[in-house]
Amino acid sequence: RLVGGLHIFRAGYINPVSYLTGLSVRIAEEINGSTGAYPHTRGIFGGLSYDRFTLLGEIDLAGRGNDSLITYGEFTTRLEYGLYLIAEYNFFDPDKHTASGVEEFVRLSLELYPLPYVQLRPSYTYYTKGILKDEDDFFLIFHVGY
């Protein structure tokens, strides 16, 4: 199965603000080699950064008839070098033509780098819509890179 993608973006700055904006398209083929019937994804994304603050966002349409809507937003600030506070918003509607099935949550994380190649990220997630509505979740990401 082939998955092909195209990302067009522009990064730059207008002092003192840096920016990124772009378009993304992903086309996947079915096992039989056809690409006409398999869901594709199209999206726009962007962000702004000023000093220690970064704001990012993305909106995607997926599916044969652009049925699914996916939205993501993030605000990050560097508290100290190696210590970041991150607030995220996630929204997913698998079929925007029906009233049910929406999933939505907000997440607050503290990202620490005790060593340059070690990441610790404790997170709190609160579900605002969907099957887990009004529930919350705590988790810890431990990542070692090289």
C-alpha positions in Angstrom: 0.0 0.0 0.0 1.3 3.4 -0.9 0.8 6.6 1.1 1.9 9.8 -0.6 1.9 13.2 0.9 2.6 16.8 0.0 3.4 19.6 2.4 3.7 23.2 1.3 4.7 25.6 4.0 6.2 29.0 4.5 8.2 29.9 7.6 9.5 33.4 8.3 9.4 36.3 10.7 8.2 39.8 11.0 10.3 41.1 13.9 9.7 40.2 16.7 7.2 37.4 15.7 8.1 34.2 13.8 5.4 32.4 11.8 4.7 29.2 10.0 1.8 28.5 7.7 1.1 25.6 5.3 -1.1 23.2 3.5 -0.9 19.4 3.6 -2.4 16.7 1.4 -2.1 12.9 2.0 -3.3 10.4 -0.5 -3.5 6.7 0.3 -4.2 3.8 -2.0 -6.3 0.8 -1.4 -4.7 -2.7 -1.4 -5.8 -3.2 -5.0 -3.9 -0.1 -6.1 -6.8 2.3 -6.5 -6.7 5.8 -5.0 -10.1 7.0 -6.0 -12.2 5.4 -3.2 -9.8 5.5 -0.3 -10.1 8.3 2.2 -7.6 11.2 1.8 -6.6 13.9 4.2 -6.3 17.7 3.5 -5.4 20.3 6.0 -4.1 23.7 6.8 -1.7 24.4 9.7 0.2 27.4 11.2 1.7 28.9 14.2 3.1 32.1 15.7 6.1 32.4 18.1 7.1 35.4 20.2 9.9 35.2 22.7 9.0 32.2 25.0 5.5 31.8 23.7 4.3 29.6 20.8 0.8 29.1 19.4 0.1 26.3 16.9 -3.0 25.1 15.1 -4.2 22.7 12.5 -7.5 21.9 10.8 -7.9 18.7 8.7 -10.7 17.3 6.5 -10.5 13.6 6.0 -12.6 10.9 4.2 -14.1 10.4 0.8 -16.5 13.3 1.1 -14.6 15.4 3.6 -16.8 13.8 6.3 -14.3 13.9 9.2 -13.1 17.1 10.8 -10.0 17.2 13.0 -8.8 20.3 14.9 -5.8 20.7 17.1 -4.5 23.8 18.9 -1.5 24.2 21.2 -0.1 26.9 23.4 3.5 26.4 24.7 5.6 28.6 26.9 9.2 28.0 28.1 9.3 28.6 31.8 13.0 27.9 32.1 15.4 26.3 29.7 14.4 22.6 29.6 11.0 23.3 31.3 7.9 23.9 29.3 4.2 24.4 30.0 1.8 23.1 27.3 -1.9 23.5 26.9 -3.6 21.5 24.1 -7.1 21.4 22.6 -8.2 18.4 20.4 -11.5 17.9 18.5 -12.5 15.0 16.3 -15.8 14.6 14.5 -15.7 11.4 12.4 -18.9 12.4 10.5 -19.8 16.1 10.5 -23.2 15.3 8.9 -24.4 13.4 12.0 -25.0 14.8 15.5 -23.2 12.1 17.4 -19.6 10.8 17.6 -17.8 14.0 18.5 -14.7 13.6 20.7 -13.1 16.6 22.4 -10.6 17.1 25.2 -8.2 19.6 26.7 -4.8 18.7 28.1 -2.3 20.4 30.3 1.3 19.2 30.4 4.6 20.1 32.0 7.5 19.0 29.8 10.9 18.6 31.5 14.3 17.7 30.1 16.5 16.7 33.1 19.2 15.7 30.5 19.4 16.9 26.9 18.2 13.5 25.6 15.6 12.6 28.3 12.0 13.9 28.3 9.5 13.6 31.1 6.0 14.9 30.5 3.4 14.5 33.2 -0.1 15.4 31.7 -3.6 15.9 32.8 -6.4 15.4 30.3 -10.1 16.5 30.7 -12.6 15.1 28.2 -15.3 17.6 27.3 -17.3 15.6 24.7 -17.6 12.0 23.6 -17.7 8.7 25.3 -15.4 9.9 28.2 -17.3 13.2 28.7 -16.6 14.8 32.1 -13.8 12.2 32.9 -10.2 13.0 33.4 -6.9 11.2 32.9 -3.3 11.5 34.2 -0.3 10.0 32.5 3.5 10.3 32.3 5.5 10.2 29.1 9.1 9.1 29.5 11.2 9.4 26.3 14.9 8.8 25.8 16.4 10.0 22.5 19.8 9.8 21.0 
